[in-house]
Structures are given as structure tokens and as C-alpha cells.
């Protein structure tokens, strides 16, 4: 298996990576492998799908089957103003 070295990594980015790895119970090295794998796999998979499929996947969790409450209509509809 190949290995890489990342030079000039910003200290704040390294600290964030260390915290994220600790939260997930991984070493920093394992966390980087997971991030790279997820990111590259996601890019490859989204390239295989059409625009409609990608939009649907992005908003799949947004529809919980709940209707939004509609405000009460107190006024009668007005005729449109079509100008002179």
C-alpha cells in the first residue's frame, strides 16, 4: 500500500483533524484515509448520475411528508393591474 507525506499543513487544520479523529475514535491517519475515500468515491458516483438524480439525492432528506401550514386568507383575490 502506498503512503504519502503532506507538508506545510496549517496548524489549525491539523488540530481540527485531530479533534475529528478523536470524536470518531480513529487515528489521524485513519481519519484522513476515510475522508479521502469518501470524497473521491462521492465524486466518482456523482459523475455517473444525471443532474436530476443528483438534485433528488441532495434533497432526499428534506421531504418528511409534512405539509407546510398555509396562512389564512382574509382578503378576496385582487384583479391584476395590467397597466393603461
C-alpha positions in Angstrom: 0.0 0.0 0.0 1.3 3.5 -0.9 2.0 6.2 1.6 2.1 10.0 1.2 3.5 12.9 3.2 1.7 16.2 3.5 3.9 19.1 4.1 3.0 22.7 5.1 -0.3 21.7 6.7 -1.8 24.6 8.6 -1.7 24.0 12.4 -5.4 24.9 12.8 -6.3 22.4 10.1 -4.2 19.7 11.9 -5.9 20.5 15.2 -9.4 20.1 13.6 -8.3 16.8 12.0 -7.0 15.6 15.4 -10.3 16.5 17.1 -12.5 14.9 14.4 -10.4 11.8 14.5 -10.8 11.6 18.3 -14.5 12.1 18.0 -14.8 9.2 15.6 -12.4 7.0 17.6 -9.8 6.9 14.8 -6.1 7.9 14.5 -5.4 10.9 12.4 -4.0 8.7 9.7 -7.2 6.6 9.6 -9.4 9.7 9.6 -7.5 11.1 6.6 -7.9 7.8 4.7 -11.7 7.8 5.4 -12.0 11.5 4.3 -10.1 10.8 1.1 -12.0 7.6 0.3 -15.4 9.3 1.0 -14.6 12.4 -1.1 -13.2 10.5 -4.1 -15.9 7.9 -4.1 -18.6 10.6 -3.9 -17.1 12.5 -6.8 -17.0 9.3 -8.9 -20.5 8.3 -8.1 -22.0 11.8 -8.7 -20.3 11.9 -12.2 -22.2 8.7 -13.2 -25.6 10.3 -12.3 -27.6 12.8 -14.3 -28.4 16.2 -12.9 -32.0 15.2 -11.9 -30.7 12.2 -9.9 -28.1 14.4 -8.2 -30.7 17.0 -7.2 -33.1 14.4 -5.9 -30.3 12.7 -3.9 -29.3 16.1 -2.4 -32.9 16.9 -1.2 -34.0 13.4 -0.4 -34.0 14.0 3.4 -35.8 17.3 3.1 -39.3 15.9 2.5 -40.6 14.3 5.6 -44.1 14.0 4.3 -45.3 17.0 6.3 -47.3 19.7 4.7 -46.4 23.3 5.5 -49.0 25.3 7.3 -50.8 27.7 4.9 -51.8 31.2 6.3 -55.5 32.0 6.4 -56.6 34.2 3.5 -58.5 37.1 4.9 -58.8 39.1 1.7 -60.5 38.3 -1.6 -58.2 37.9 -4.6 -57.4 41.1 -6.4 -57.5 41.6 -10.1 -54.1 42.0 -11.7 -53.1 45.6 -12.8 -52.3 45.2 -16.5 -51.4 48.9 -17.0 -53.0 51.5 -19.3 
